Amino acid sequence: MSQSLKLQKKSNPSVEPFLQKAVTQPEAGKGAGLVDGLVLVKQAFAAMTQRDFATAAHIYSRLLHADLSNAGIWHNLSIALREQGHRATSLCCAKRAIALSPSNLNYLINVSDGLIQLDRLDEALNLLSEVVQQEPDNVLYRRKYADALRQSHRFEEALVQINIACEMQPDDVEANWQRTVIHLALGQLSAGWKNYDLRRKRGRIKEGAYSAPQWTGQDLKGKTILLYEEQGFGDTILTSRYIPLVKQRGARVLLGCKEVLHKLFETIPGIDRFCESGAAIGESFDYHASLLSLPGIFGTELDTIPPTAKLCPAENPPPAASRLLQLGKDRLKVGVIWSGSPDFGDNYKRAVSFSRFIPLAGISGVQLYSLQMGDAQKELAQAGAEGLVFELGPHLKTFADTAAVLEELDLVIMTDSSVAHLAGSLERPIWNLLNFDPYWLYMMDRSDSPWYPSMRLFRQPSPGDWDRVFKEVTIELEKAVAARVDYLKTLRRH
């Protein structure tokens, strides 16, 4: 196997080790002119390893226009399309591959991946069960089966399967990581923290190279420690609550995070100096630790979760935002967000279309405010809702600005993203709308969060079922408006 493919597998686990076997089949050039066809195959493979999936898909399509009978090309086209988010088309291509080569278990796995992405978990489980029965000693197949069981909330069965995978290959990072996620989702935090640092070995996190040792709980008296963000803004806000605990160990604390968070974090006790994330620190330090490692280092259990950090909203919302907030002063002011960062691979499962929120704007006594950032903001104008929903996102430049706005809103209703962590940390009322297989933090089968006491969770009852989530939200929002009206009437009587 070439070095380029090894690197690609590390940076893009979803492509898996299926590609080389498919694209190096001699018959791949059949029908396109053997020499020209093989050249195209090599070009497509190079594009895949460079994550240029659009180019790869275009080349594979050209090959299929000359010959529809090559299963390997259908298979690779399926992967290239899925990586671009064309999930339904990808599944169709995967099925064409398996129709041409029914006994190829890699092709079956690819079909199951496509089914899972389309929330067709029962069909995927049937395929994966068949694959595992045919090749029970294959760790990759076993852990894919376990992960599908986990996503189906069949946790006990998932643990059985993943434990088998770990026994077969104890050093398999993905198998051990899956077991960790299962424990955390079940609220078994002590078991989950044991291997939580495995997330760094999965090739999805960019880390700095530090000469100082990693802090795992050593004595910090008189020492300097660099704490740093690791993944998204939400996780950074979530784990900022641990910074004062590190300071209590007697250390000088440097915090490396993006500048947009500095103002928000300036009131957290224990931060001696901010550093721009990824920039030169400018001074030596004795230890370093990711903020996401701190819950495990401190041995956090459900009943010992520290209170949220003391954050620092801007003194007032930006003037344009203040004017819009004033317009809704006689209504229940509700902030909404319908999408997180598109860079997050599973955002398509946790996000919804803005159109889902439009009926909420029709509830008497409600004024919606969009806090949405990024390209998804365009959906509001595309729906013709600029007069119905007041847009605050363009006026918010820092998280401190957003925090100031949250302090003025009566409620936030949103799909999970960083603002959920911000609102929860500020102890503002928030309804977090979760897909069927959410972040482990929210665990299972509960409507509250031990991490954020002001947060209420609304969960999909089945994969992909947002209809019932929004039906429940609508009922509860109508109740909230009625309760507010009754409360105001009481005040007027007095």
Secondary structure, DSSP 8 states (H G I E B T S, - for coil): --HHHHHHHHH-GGGGGGHHHHHT-GGGGTTS-HHHHHHHHHHHHHHHHTT-HHHHHHHHHHHHHH-TT-HHHHHHHHHHHHHTT-HHHHHHHHHHHHHH-TT-HHHHHHHHHHHHHTT-HHHHHHHHHHHHHH-TT-HHHHHHHHHHHHHTT-HHHHHHHHHHHHHH-TT-HHHHHHHHHHHHHTT-HHHHHTTGGGGGGGS-------SS-B-SS---TT-EEEEE--S-HHHHHHHGGGHHHHHTTT-EEEEEE-GGGHHHHTTSTT--EEEETTS---S--SEEEEGGGHHHHTT--TT-----------SS--HHHHHHHHHTTTSEEEEEE----TTSTTHHHH---GGGGHHHHTSTTEEEEE---SGGGHHHHHTT-TTTSEE-GGG--SHHHHHHHHHH-SEEEEESSHHHHHHHHTT--EEEEE-SS--GGG-SS-SEETTEEEEEEEE-SSTT-HHHHHHHHHHHHHHHHHHHHHHHHHHHH-
